[in-house]
C-alpha cells in the first residue's frame, strides 16, 4: 500500500495522479489525498482512475477540504 499526498497541487493534481497511476504496480493499493473546493475534482479523479484501468475501491471526505480515494489495479 502506497500513499500519495497531492494536496499541495491544489486543483491541478490530475497530471501528477495520472503519472503515478501509470507507474503504480498492479495489485498494490494506492491511496491518493487531494484538496477539493467543490466536488468536481472528485468526479474527475474517479474518471481518471477508470480511464487508467484501476478500480476505485473507496472515496471519502477526509476533512473539510481534503478527499481520499483508494484504488487498485487487478
C-alpha positions, 0 to 999 in steps of 0.5 A: 500500500502506497500513499500519495499526498497531492494536496499541495497541487491544489486543483491541478493534481490530475497530471501528477495522479495520472503519472503515478497511476501509470507507474503504480504496480498492479495489485498494490493499493494506492491511496491518493489525498487531494484538496477539493473546493467543490466536488468536481475534482472528485468526479474527475479523479474517479474518471481518471482512475477508470480511464487508467484501468484501476478500480476505485475501491473507496472515496471519502471526505477526509476533512473539510477540504481534503478527499481520499480515494483508494484504488487498485489495479487487478 
